[in-house]
Amino acid sequence: MKILIIEDEENLAKLMKKSLESEGYAVDYLTDGESGQTRIEYNHKDYDLVILDLMLPKRSGKEVCQNIRQKGISTPILILTAKGDSESKVSLLDVGADDYMQKPFVLSELFARIRALTRRPKVALPVELKAGDLTLSPSTKKVFIKNKEIQLTLKEFRLLEYLMRRPNQVIQRVDLSDNIWDFDYDSFSNIIDVYINRLRNKIEGGKNKKLIQTIRGVGYKLKV
């Protein structure tokens, strides 16, 4: 899952980015409304959520939200605001925000609101994902082969979850980089191959059928 933060207080943006990455999210941040709106317009399919500050240089968060909604972009938006009056909150919801948080806030509440927003998909998602003997629980971040728990890092878990949500589909490398890594990912890096090999070693162990197949020159497929 990938999040875009648009926040002009760079220390806060960096804190949110680091904290969210520790929860397994891929995160980018920008510090003004104009570049933020441009990023959303051209790359909105890369992001599952936008965290948008209200008071931004060059273009306000409210303007950004209103403009991208007018362009038909439906990416969930969580607005951060220092204003606590009801009129301000109502106006944010009216221009297309999905939720808002008042500054200052605690990170645990931010995480909870992100989980709530990303639980609102257009199509209902299963509580558990299954592929043969492999079971993955998005809520507990646990993976089992039959009844044996497999220990994965957060990045390995997100990569496996992305593949398991698309069984028997060929997933291009660019889709993996766009959704699991941040905007600064080096497309010439072999980091995807490294993580795929780690996953194979943990979920296949050289004994089971090859679940993750390499499609030469394209990407990977989780065969079920």
C-alpha positions, 0 to 999 in steps of 0.5 A, spaced: 500 500 500 502 506 497 501 513 501 502 520 498 503 525 504 503 533 502 505 537 508 509 543 508 512 542 515 518 537 513 519 535 519 512 532 520 512 529 513 519 526 515 516 523 521 510 521 518 513 517 512 518 514 517 512 511 522 508 509 516 514 505 513 515 502 519 508 499 519 509 497 512 507 502 507 510 505 501 510 513 502 512 519 498 512 526 501 511 533 497 511 540 501 507 544 497 500 544 494 502 545 487 507 540 486 502 535 490 496 536 485 501 535 479 503 529 482 496 526 484 493 528 477 499 524 473 500 519 478 494 518 482 493 510 480 500 509 484 497 511 491 492 508 495 491 514 500 493 522 500 494 525 506 493 532 505 495 538 509 490 544 509 495 550 510 500 549 504 504 554 500 502 555 493 495 552 493 491 550 499 489 543 501 482 545 500 483 547 493 487 541 491 482 536 494 477 540 490 481 540 483 482 533 483 475 531 485 473 535 479 477 531 475 474 525 477 480 522 481 477 518 487 483 516 491 481 517 498 484 523 502 485 524 509 486 532 510 490 535 516 487 541 519 489 546 525 482 548 525 477 545 529 470 549 528 464 545 525 464 549 519 471 548 517 470 541 517 463 540 513 466 545 508 472 540 507 467 534 507 463 538 501 469 539 497 471 531 497 475 529 503 474 522 506 476 524 513 480 529 517 484 530 523 486 536 527 493 538 529 496 536 533 495 528 533 498 522 535 500 517 530 496 511 533 490 515 531 493 517 524 494 509 523 487 507 525 484 512 520 488 510 515 486 503 516 479 505 516 479 509 510 483 503 506 478 498 508 473 502 504 474 498 497 470 499 491 469 491 491 469 487 498 476 484 500 476 477 503 479 477 510 484 472 509 488 470 502 489 463 500 494 460 495 494 452 496 497 451 503 499 458 504 494 463 508 495 470 509 491 475 514 492 482 512 489 484 519 494 480 523 500 481 518 501 473 519 502 468 514 501 460 515 503 454 511 498 449 513 498 450 521 506 453 521 507 460 521 512 463 516 516 469 519 516 475 514 519 482 514 514 487 513 516 489 505 516 481 504 509 481 507 506 487 503 510 484 496 506 477 498 500 480 499 500 484 493 501 477 489 496 473 493 491 479 491 492 477 484 493 470 483 495 467 476 496 474 473 502 476 470 505 482 475 509 487 471 515 489 475 513 496 474 507 495 478 511 492 484 515 497 484 510 503 484 506 499 489 511 496 494 516 502 494 516 509 494 517 514 488 525 514 489 525 507 487 531 506 482 528 502 476 535 499 475 536 496 482 535 488 483 531 489 489 525 486 487 529 480 485 532 480 492 525 480 495 522 475 491 528 470 492 527 471 499 520 470 499 521 463 495 526 461 500 521 462 506 514 460 502 517 454 498 523 452 502 525 448 496 520 442 497 513 445 495 511 447 488 514 453 485 508 458 487 512 464 484 514 464 477 518 468 473 515 471 467 522 472 463 522 480 461 516 481 464 515 480 471 512 475 476 506 470 477 503 467 483 501 460 480 495 457 484 
